[in-house]
């Protein structure tokens, strides 16, 4: 399948499961089974959920578990982006790429790796096999058996308490919009005509692109750039800022950028793609960089320039729900829309566009909609991770956030070239950086760059949620040798900072007195 066919296909079904092999057919049998018939609507639902992605699935199954009568409407595939075109397939391809990265670095560890080769077709088959294996968790059948009325099709508000779905009317007390987001398609002349990939279609590939251009140096673009490079593609990454991952901690982004350059990824920074033309099966990318024009010839183009919310054709104006084409549905801190009986959660309404953020938001909706709760989105301590190698994980404030907010902070950093386990692992290229309130041990933010940074950030997130400061973390015994021990050593930096010159002088005097 070529990208022109994929783009045409995307006009009516952005998450079609292709190719139609046994793995995708198994996934479809769970996510959108051919033999499924929508149920007869109940007289009234306590809650109707529009969108079967992460936020919608959690909202529906938790509400049903509490005894509510719940309907769930999904336009495309159950599981949404995460299962079908996001977290699951991207992490599966990253796993294969990480294996190849280990082989490429084997000689550093005294191992002669031989002539390891990538079988791209098998890599992609494994991705589809993982998706199929996980698909029962998000399936129509699981939610039906949990007491949720699952409707496959497009839902639209038609009145203050009604939604039309495939000719049926669903009446609701409360409703939740969880329709997610989709890739932003930039207005680059010739792009559509040439054909291009997004996260919704790149995992449909069965043949490896020898030369790949990626437009966008954010998390998705960077994760896939490294993955495809390690799997053998020549990768050129275009980004409109002076370094990749420019919203991350600058020191962290610099480490990953140097890794990219070392691994042979070509970076076109401060660049703008101006036009795409074709010559046979080849795509010619024209761009400007440093006020100069250039061209490269590639086989495929992957666009990763951001996300836009799925708010079209929902009838939002009918129920007084305000929205913005770029920012999504307007919600307050309790995730209520401008219609107090309708909530929204996940990518369609939130700046945090992560599966775990959608899950957390769904629980806020349940508490506020059914129990008159006052749970706030702003109270969440939200970690996230970019799954490059090394990973970048973060929670709380960046230093530039603190500066903008006028919050004075202290910063404590331990680099992994001073961590015994990291040195033994050959993974010295990283750090643990923690920000605290000035003069206190109260943690307000942290960034970790490490092979398993996404796992390590949890300790700091837990400390922030529990109101535990660096002083307490310093009292926690961490196994030696581990990379997580660096977190304890950061806490040690805070403890030593409390030893002011006066305290040191007094302590020195006391010790001299005790020698008499």
N, C-alpha and C positions, 0 to 999 in steps of 0.2 A: 504494500500500500504506500503510495507516495503522499507528500504533504498537500498537494493540490486536492486530492480526494479527501484527505482529512479535514481540510478547511471547509470544503463543500458539505461534508458530513456534519461539521460542527454547527452549521446554520440551523439544523433542526434538532440535533441531539448532541450536546457538547460532551457527554460522557458515555458514548456508545462503547461497549466492551468488544474491542477488536484485538487480535484476530479471533475468529469464532472457533477456538480450539477447545479441548475438553475442560481445561481449567477455567476459561472464561465462561463456558456454558454452565459449569458448576456454580460459578459466582452469580451468573444471571438467574439461575434457578432459585437462588436465595434472595438476590437483590431486586429482581423484577421477573418473577416466574411467569411463563406464558400461560400456564393453566390456572392462574389466580383470578378469582372474581371478587370484586369489591362487595363488602357486606351491605345489608340493608341498613340505612342510617337509623340510629336511635332517635327517639322523640326529641331529646335534648342532651347535649354533652356538657359535662362540667368544664371540659377543656378540649379545644381543637388546636392541634399543632400543625402548622404548615411548614413542611421541610423535614426530611428524614436523614439529615446529617447529624453530627455529634450533639449539638444542642437540642435538636428535636427529639432524637432517640432517648437521651437521658430524661428530658422533660416528660415524655410520654410514658416511659416504663416506670419512673418513680411515681408519677401521678396515679397510674393504674394500680401500682402496688399499695397505694394509700387508700384505694377503694373508689377513686374517681372514675367516672365514665369518660373515656378518652378516645378521640379520633386522631389519627395521624395521616396526613396527606403528603405523598411524595411524587413529584413530577417526573423524576428520572429514575435513579437507582438508590435503593436503601443503602445507608452507610455514607452517602454524600461524598465529599471530596476525600476524606481521610482514607476510607477503604479503597475507593475506586481510582482516584487520580492524585492523591496527596501523600499523606504520611506513610501508608503501608508500602506502596510501590517505590516511593523515593528512598525509604530506608532499606528496602530490599536491594536496590541497585547500589546504594552506598556500601552495603555489606560486601557485595561482590568486589566493588572497587577497593575497599579496604584490604581485602585478601590480596589483591594484586599489588597494592601498595606495600604490604608486608614482604611479598616476594621480591619486589623491586629493591627493597632495603635489606634483603637477606644477607648480602655480602658483609654488611657492617657488623653482623653478629656471627661471622665466621661460617656462614652457610652458603654453599654453592648451589644456587637455585636451579641451574640448568635452563632449558628452553621453554619455560612456562608460556602458554599461549591462552588468549581469551577466546572462548567460544561465545560470541555475542548472542547468538540465538538461544543457547542454553541459559545464559544470564537472564534473558527476558522471559524465557519459559519458567524459570524459578520464581520470578516476580509474580507471574500469573498464578503459579501454584500456591504461593504464600497467600495471595489475595483470596483464592478459592478456599483455602484451609480456614481462613479467618472469617469468611463471609457468613457462616451461620450465626455469629454473634450479632450481626446487624440485620438479620433476615426478616422478611415478612412473617415467616412461620414463628420465629421466636416471639415477636411482638404480638402476633395474633394469639399465641398460646398464653401470653402474659395478660390477656384481657384487653388489649388495644384493638380498636377497629381501624385496620389499615386500609387506606384508600390510595390506589395508584392512579395518578392523573393530576391535572392542574386545578388548583383551588383558587377561588376569587371571592372576595367579600362582596356581597350584594345588598346588605342591609346592616342595621346596627347589631344584629345578633345572628346573622346567617352567612354561610359560605356555600357557593355553588361548586359542585365537583362532579364532572361527567354526567350532568343532567340531574344529579341528586342534590337535595338541600340539607345542609348540616346546620343545626341550630346550636348555639353555644352560649354558655355563661361567661366563660373566659376564653381568650384565644392567644396563641403565641406564634409569632412569625420567626422562623429559623431557617430561612431559605438560602443562607450562605452567600458566597461571593464567587466570582469567576475571574479569569485572567483579563487584565486590561490590554486591549489591542491598540497599540500606538498607531497614529496616523503617519505611517511611513509610505511614501509613494512607491507603488509596485509590490508592496509586501503581500497583499492578498493574492495578487495575480501570480506571484512566484510560488506561493505556498509556504507555510511556516508551522512550527510546532509551538505548543504551550504545555504546561503541566497536564492538561487534559488529553493531549494526544501523543506526547513523547513516549509514553509507555506502551503505545501501540506498535512501536517500531519492531520489526523483525530482522532488519539488516542494519549493521552499524554504519553510521555516517563517517566516512574517512576524515572529512573536514567539517567542523561544526562551528558556527558563529552563534554566540549567546548574547542577547541584548538585555542588559540589566545585571548590575553587580550587587543585588541584594541577596538575602538568604537562599532563595530558590535558585537563582542564577549561579551563585557560587557553589552550592552543594552539587548541582548537576554538572557544572564545569569541571570540578575535580573528579567526579565520578567518571564522566566520559573520557577525560584525559587519561586516567589510570587504566581505563579499559581499552585505550589505544587510539582514540580519535585525536586529531589535531584540533585544538580548541582555541578560539579567539574570543575573548570576553570584552564586550563594549560596555562602558559605564560612563555616566555623565558627571561623575565627581572625581576628585583627585586621588581617591583610594577606594578600594572595594569595601563593602559593608560599612559605609560611612556613617550610619546611625549607631554603630557599635562603639565601644571604647576604642579610641584611636590606637592605643598600644596593642590591643587585641587584634584589631583589623590588620595592623602592620605585620604581625607575626604570620597570619594566614596568607597575606599578600606575598610575603617572601617565600613561603612554602609553594604557592602557586607558580611563582617565577622559577623556582628551583625545579619543579616538576614539569616545566615546559609549557605552561598555559601562557598564551600571549595576551597581554593586557593592553587594551586601548582605553586609557583613562582620559577624563575630561573630553570625551568624544561624543559625537552626535551622528547617528546613522541617518543619512539624508535620502537614500534611494536604493531600491532593490530592482535589479534587472536579471534577466535569464539568458543563458546561452546553452541551448540543448537542455540537459538535465542539471546543469550547473547554475548556481545562483551567485550573482555578483553584487557584493555589498559595497556601496559607496558611503564614505563617511568623512567627517572633518575632525581634526585633532590638532591642537596647537596652531590653529588658524591655517592649517594645511589640509589639502584634500588627499584622500587615498582610496584604494579599492582592494578588496580581497575576494577570492573565488572560493565558494564552499559548496558542500553538498546539501546541507540542511541549515536552517535558521531556527533557533529556539528563542522565543520571546518571554522574558520574565521581568516585566516592567511595573508590576504592581497588581492590585486587585480592585474590582468594582463590585458593589453589592447587587444582589439579585432582587430587585424591587419592581420589575416590570409586570404588568398584567395581574396585579394582586388586588386591584380595586381599592387601593388605600384611600383615595379621595372620598370614596363612599362612606367610610367609617371615620373620617377625620384624623387619619394617621399621617403626620408630616414626615417627609423624607427628602433626601438630597441624592442626586444621581451619583455623586462621588463618595459622600460620607455615609450614605445609607439611611436607615430609619432613625429618626430622632427619639431617644429614650432619656429618661431621667436616671438618677443614681440607683433607682429601684428597678430599673429596666422596664418601666411603664412607658408606653408611647403616649402621644397626645390624646389618645383615647384610653381612659383609665382601665377599661376592661380588656385591653389588648396589650400584650407584652412583646418584646423582641429580644433575641439573644443570639450570640455567635457573630460570625463575620458580617452578617447583614446590618448589624447595629453597633458593633464594638471596634475600637482601635486594636485591641488584642485579637489577632487572627490566628489563634492556635486551638487545637483540639481540646487541650486541657483547660483553656480559658472558656471555651464553649460549655464544657462539662460543668465547670464551677458556676457559670452564669445560669445554667439550667436549674441548678439547685436554689439559686437566689430567686428565680421566677416561681418555683414551687412554694417556697416559704412565703413570699410576698403575695402571691395570688390566692393561695388557699388558707393561709394562717394569719393574714393581715400583718405579716412581718414587715420589718423595716431594714432588711438586709441590704447593704450597699455594695455596688460594684467597686467603688473607690476604696473599700476596706480590704480588698483582696491584695495579698502579696503575690504578685504574678511573676514566676520565673519563666524564662524561655531559653532556647538553645538553637544555635545554628550548627548543623551536623556536618561541618567540614572536618578535615583531619589535620590539625587538632580541632576539637569543638570549641565554640565560644558559648558559654552559658552566663546568663545575667539575671539579677533580680533587683528590684528597687531602683534607686536613683543612679544615674551616671554623674560624673563630676560636672559635666556641663548642665545637667538638670539642676543640680544644687546651686550652681552659680546663677542660673536664670531665676531661680526661686528665692535667691538671697539667703540660702541656708549655708552656714559655715560648717565645714567638715574637716575631719582628719582622714588621711588615707594611709593604709598599711598594706604593703605588698611583699610577698615572698615569691621569688622566681624559682622555677623548677630545676635550674642548673645547680641549685643549692638544696635539692631534695634527693636523698640517697636512692629511693626507689625509682624516681624519674630518670636519674642518671643510669641506673642499672638497666632500665627499660629502653634507654636511648630516646627518651621523650622529654629532654630538658627544655624544649621550646615552648614555654608557657609560664603562667603565673596564677597566683590567687591574690586578688586585690579587693580589699574591703574598705568601704567608706563608713565612718561613724560621725555622729554629731560632735562638733568641736568640743574637745575636753571631756567627752563622755565615751562610754563603751556601747552606746545605742547604735545598732547597725541600721543604716539607711539605704545601703546598696552594696552590691558586690558583682565582680566579674571574674570568671575563671576561664582560663585557656588551658586545655588539657585534652588528652585522648578521650577521657570519660568525664568531661566537664559537666555534661547534662545530668549525670548521676551525682557528682560531687556538690552541685549547687543546692541540692535538697537539704543538706545540713544547715546551710546558712538561711535558706527560706524558712525552715522550721524554727530556727532561732528568732527570726524576725516576727513570725506569727505568734510565737509564745512569749515575746517580749524579753528574750534572753540576749544578753549582751556578750561582747567579746571576752569579758572577764570570766564569765561562766564557761564559755567554750574552752578557754584556757585550762579549766579544771577537768575537762573531759579527756580521758586517756584514749589516745588514738593508736592503733596497732602500728608497730614498726616492723619492716619498712613498708609504708604505703604512700601513695601520692596524696591521699586525703590528710595525711599528717601535716601537710602544708597549711591547712586551715588552722590547726592548733598552733603552728608557728606564727601565723599572722596574729593570733590572739596573744602570743608571747611578745610580739612587738608592741602591742597596746600596753601590756603590763609593764614592760621596760620604760615606756614613755611616761609612766606615772612616777618614775624615779627621777624627780627633778634634782637640780644641783643641791638644793637645800636638804632634801630628803637623803641624798647620798652623803652629804657632809655630816648630818646627824647620825646616820647609820654607821659611817666610818668612825665617828667619835665614840659611839656606843661599843663597837667592836674593840677599839683600843682600850677602852675602860675595862672590858671583860678580860683582857690579857694581863691585867695587873694581878 
